[in-house]
């Protein structure tokens, strides 16, 4: 009765099923792994020491910035140079600007330093003179699509849309680090900016999207198997009816 499974048409169906089910299981397992990675990152963040207890390490030892080093406290020494305001930034529910000052480090490269948050309309503080040593939470470059980041053109002189080496390359002649720091203790007149969570980590909406995709891929695998059994049963019934002379033909 099931010899029809060896016909060319059914060979195509069988090959599709044999390939589709492992593929769906692989994709579901991959999405589940992404979700578990985000859960682990979230747990690590919860278990991390408080900012005041976090060890301070030299900047060069924490570069390049990744999920492991983002948010850790870096130390750098140098001389402050140009200063910019980064508008449309919110701290404690209030809108204002980040005060971003470029630090020419001992190594010769420039490090963007967020010295703090400034309320809208308040005058920008002066740039400190002389050699300074800064300690702050290390951050990765912002992406153009990051929520809350102003990416439109037409900003006045002295303002910056987002914090990244790409946005500074045409404004300063120096080699800029692909990272920035937010001071753990803001300068006078400013409010400390909390370190941001690395993109793609934690139990955010994307994490639960990964979990949802996991279920979808496993459902797809089950659906393919269900449809294969249903088609086999239907074909077997057709073969049986044909043998018994019960098959009807359209007029």
C-alpha positions as CSV (number, residue, x, y, z in Angstrom):
1,X,0.0,0.0,0.0
2,X,2.9,2.4,0.7
3,X,4.9,1.7,-2.4
4,X,3.8,5.2,-3.6
5,X,6.4,6.6,-1.3
6,X,9.0,5.5,-3.8
7,X,7.5,7.4,-6.7
8,X,9.3,10.5,-8.1
9,X,6.7,12.8,-6.7
10,X,6.9,11.4,-3.2
11,X,10.7,11.3,-3.4
12,X,10.6,15.1,-3.7
13,X,8.2,15.4,-0.8
14,X,10.3,13.1,1.3
15,X,13.5,15.0,0.6
16,X,11.8,18.2,1.5
17,X,10.6,16.8,4.8
18,X,14.0,15.3,5.6
19,X,15.7,18.7,5.0
20,X,13.0,20.9,6.5
21,X,12.7,19.3,9.9
22,X,16.4,19.4,10.8
23,X,16.6,22.9,9.5
24,X,13.7,24.1,11.7
25,X,15.1,22.3,14.7
26,X,18.5,23.9,14.1
27,X,17.1,27.4,13.8
28,X,14.9,26.9,16.9
29,X,17.9,25.7,18.9
30,X,20.0,28.7,17.6
31,X,17.3,31.2,18.7
32,X,17.0,29.4,22.1
33,X,20.8,29.8,22.5
34,X,20.5,33.5,21.8
35,X,17.9,33.8,24.4
36,X,20.0,31.9,27.0
37,X,23.0,34.1,26.2
38,X,20.8,37.2,27.0
39,X,19.6,35.6,30.2
40,X,23.2,34.9,31.2
41,X,24.3,38.4,30.4
42,X,21.4,39.7,32.5
43,X,22.4,37.6,35.4
44,X,26.0,38.7,35.1
45,X,24.8,42.3,35.2
46,X,22.8,41.7,38.3
47,X,25.8,40.0,40.0
48,X,28.2,42.7,39.0
49,X,29.7,44.8,41.8
50,X,28.2,48.3,42.5
51,X,29.9,51.2,40.7
52,X,31.7,52.2,43.9
53,X,33.1,48.7,44.3
54,X,34.1,48.1,40.7
55,X,37.9,47.9,40.1
56,X,39.4,50.6,37.9
57,X,41.6,49.4,35.1
58,X,43.8,51.2,32.5
59,X,41.9,52.1,29.4
60,X,44.2,50.1,27.0
61,X,43.6,46.9,28.9
62,X,39.8,47.1,28.3
63,X,39.9,47.9,24.6
64,X,38.3,47.0,22.2
65,X,34.9,47.4,23.9
66,X,32.6,44.4,23.9
67,X,29.9,42.9,26.1
68,X,32.5,41.8,28.6
69,X,34.2,45.2,29.0
70,X,31.3,47.6,28.4
71,X,30.4,49.3,31.6
72,X,33.7,48.5,33.4
73,X,35.6,51.3,34.9
74,X,38.5,52.6,32.9
75,X,41.3,55.1,33.8
76,X,43.0,57.5,31.4
77,X,45.3,60.4,31.7
78,X,45.7,63.4,29.4
79,X,44.7,66.9,28.5
80,X,41.2,68.1,27.7
81,X,40.7,69.7,24.3
82,X,37.5,70.5,22.3
83,X,34.1,70.3,23.9
84,X,30.7,69.5,22.4
85,X,27.1,69.3,23.6
86,X,25.1,66.2,22.7
87,X,21.5,67.4,22.8
88,X,18.2,65.5,23.4
89,X,19.5,63.3,26.2
90,X,17.3,62.3,29.1
91,X,18.4,61.7,32.7
92,X,15.9,61.1,35.5
93,X,13.1,62.0,33.1
94,X,14.5,65.4,32.3
95,X,15.7,66.5,28.9
96,X,19.1,68.1,28.4
97,X,22.5,67.5,26.9
98,X,25.6,65.5,27.5
99,X,28.8,67.5,28.0
100,X,31.3,65.7,25.8
101,X,35.0,66.8,26.1
102,X,37.8,65.2,24.1
103,X,40.7,64.0,26.2
104,X,44.1,63.8,24.4
105,X,45.6,60.8,26.2
106,X,49.2,60.0,26.9
107,X,49.1,57.4,24.1
108,X,48.4,60.2,21.6
109,X,44.8,59.1,20.8
110,X,41.7,61.1,21.7
111,X,39.1,59.7,24.1
112,X,35.6,61.2,24.2
113,X,34.7,61.8,27.8
114,X,31.1,62.5,28.9
115,X,31.7,64.7,31.9
116,X,28.1,64.8,32.9
117,X,24.5,65.8,31.9
118,X,23.5,69.4,31.6
119,X,19.9,70.7,32.0
120,X,18.4,72.4,28.9
121,X,19.3,76.1,28.8
122,X,22.0,75.9,31.4
123,X,25.4,77.3,30.5
124,X,28.1,74.7,29.6
125,X,30.9,74.4,32.2
126,X,34.4,75.4,31.3
127,X,37.0,72.8,30.2
128,X,39.4,72.0,33.0
129,X,43.0,73.0,32.4
130,X,46.2,70.9,32.7
131,X,46.8,67.2,32.9
132,X,43.8,65.3,34.3
133,X,43.1,61.6,35.2
134,X,39.6,60.5,34.5
135,X,37.8,57.4,35.7
136,X,34.6,56.4,34.0
137,X,32.4,53.6,32.7
138,X,33.6,52.4,29.3
139,X,31.0,52.6,26.5
140,X,30.9,51.4,22.9
141,X,30.3,53.8,20.0
142,X,26.6,54.7,19.6
143,X,24.8,53.4,16.5
144,X,22.8,55.7,14.2
145,X,19.6,53.7,15.0
146,X,20.0,53.7,18.8
147,X,16.8,54.8,20.6
148,X,16.9,58.4,21.9
149,X,19.9,59.4,19.8
150,X,19.5,62.5,17.6
151,X,20.7,61.6,14.1
152,X,19.2,64.5,12.1
153,X,21.3,67.1,10.4
154,X,21.4,70.8,11.0
155,X,22.9,70.9,14.5
156,X,24.5,74.2,15.5
157,X,28.2,74.4,15.8
158,X,29.5,72.9,19.0
159,X,26.8,70.2,19.1
160,X,27.1,66.5,18.2
161,X,24.3,64.2,17.2
162,X,25.7,60.9,18.5
163,X,28.9,59.8,20.3
164,X,31.1,57.8,17.9
165,X,34.5,58.0,16.2
166,X,32.7,58.3,12.9
167,X,30.8,61.4,14.0
168,X,34.1,63.0,15.2
169,X,36.4,62.1,12.4
170,X,35.5,65.3,10.4
171,X,35.5,67.6,13.5
172,X,38.9,66.8,15.1
173,X,42.2,66.0,13.5
174,X,43.3,63.5,16.0
175,X,42.9,59.7,16.0
176,X,39.7,59.0,18.1
177,X,39.2,55.9,20.2
178,X,36.3,53.6,19.1
179,X,34.9,54.0,22.6
180,X,34.0,56.7,25.2
181,X,33.6,57.0,28.9
182,X,31.1,58.5,31.3
183,X,32.7,59.9,34.4
184,X,31.6,58.0,37.6
185,X,31.6,61.4,39.4
186,X,30.4,64.2,37.3
187,X,32.2,67.5,37.3
188,X,30.8,70.5,39.2
189,X,27.4,71.7,37.9
190,X,26.7,68.5,36.0
191,X,24.8,65.3,36.8
192,X,26.5,61.9,36.4
193,X,25.3,59.9,33.4
194,X,24.5,56.3,34.1
195,X,26.3,53.7,32.0
196,X,24.2,52.3,29.3
197,X,23.6,48.5,28.9
198,X,25.4,46.9,25.9
199,X,23.2,46.6,22.9
200,X,21.9,43.1,22.4
201,X,22.1,42.0,26.0
202,X,19.7,41.7,28.9
203,X,16.1,40.7,29.1
204,X,14.7,43.2,26.7
205,X,12.1,42.9,24.0
206,X,14.7,41.3,21.6
207,X,15.4,38.6,24.2
208,X,11.7,37.6,24.3
209,X,11.6,37.8,20.5
210,X,14.3,35.2,20.4
211,X,12.2,33.0,22.7
212,X,9.1,33.6,20.4
213,X,11.1,32.6,17.3
214,X,12.3,29.5,19.1
215,X,8.7,28.4,19.5
216,X,7.8,29.3,15.9
217,X,10.6,27.2,14.5
218,X,9.7,24.1,16.6
219,X,6.0,24.6,15.5
220,X,7.1,24.7,11.9
221,X,9.0,21.4,12.3
222,X,5.9,19.8,13.9
223,X,3.7,21.2,11.2
224,X,5.9,19.8,8.4
225,X,5.8,16.4,10.1
226,X,2.0,16.6,10.6
227,X,1.4,17.5,7.0
228,X,3.6,14.7,5.8
229,X,1.6,12.1,7.8
230,X,-1.6,13.6,6.6
231,X,-0.6,13.5,3.0
232,X,0.6,9.9,3.4
233,X,-2.7,8.9,5.0
234,X,-4.7,10.6,2.3
235,X,-2.6,8.9,-0.5
236,X,-2.9,5.5,1.2
237,X,-6.7,5.9,1.4
238,X,-6.7,6.9,-2.3
239,X,-4.7,3.8,-3.2
240,X,-7.0,1.6,-1.2
241,X,-10.1,3.0,-2.8
242,X,-8.6,2.6,-6.2
243,X,-8.0,-1.1,-5.4
244,X,-11.5,-1.6,-4.2
245,X,-13.0,0.2,-7.1
246,X,-14.4,2.9,-4.9
247,X,-12.5,5.9,-6.4
248,X,-14.8,8.4,-8.0
249,X,-13.9,10.4,-11.1
250,X,-15.2,13.8,-12.0
251,X,-17.8,13.9,-14.8
